Amino acid sequence: MYTFNVNGMGCGSCVNKITQAIKNQDHEAKVIVDLSSRLVTVESMAAAATILSIIQQLGFDAALVT
């Protein structure tokens, strides 16, 4: 399970965009997006770097939370 701090999310459209992009990579992924804390938690077989790249390619500033 990975948690990412994601800046630039502001609405439900952002949530859907991130969720769908991650699920396109891993259909079984569990994605939880919390707009108020700007955190995206992902349970996936994909590597953290892959998920981070997906989020960044959507135009969001993101970092893996350690």
DABELFEN-V691404 format. One record per residue. N is the residue number from 1. RES is the residue in three letters. NEAR is the number of other C-alpha atoms within 10 Angstrom. Layout:
BEGIN
N,RES,NEAR  N,RES,NEAR
END
This chain:
BEGIN
1,MET,13  2,TYR,17  3,THR,20  4,PHE,21  5,ASN,17  6,VAL,22  7,ASN,15  8,GLY,12  9,MET,20  10,GLY,11  11,CYS,9  12,GLY,11  13,SER,10  14,CYS,16  15,VAL,17  16,ASN,12  17,LYS,13  18,ILE,23  19,THR,19  20,GLN,14  21,ALA,16  22,ILE,24  23,LYS,16  24,ASN,12  25,GLN,15  26,ASP,15  27,HIS,12  28,GLU,12  29,ALA,17  30,LYS,14  31,VAL,20  32,ILE,15  33,VAL,21  34,ASP,14  35,LEU,17  36,SER,8  37,SER,10  38,ARG,15  39,LEU,20  40,VAL,22  41,THR,17  42,VAL,21  43,GLU,15  44,SER,19  45,MET,12  46,ALA,14  47,ALA,10  48,ALA,17  49,ALA,12  50,THR,12  51,ILE,23  52,LEU,21  53,SER,14  54,ILE,18  55,ILE,22  56,GLN,15  57,GLN,11  58,LEU,12  59,GLY,11  60,PHE,18  61,ASP,15  62,ALA,19  63,ALA,17  64,LEU,16  65,VAL,12  66,THR,6
END
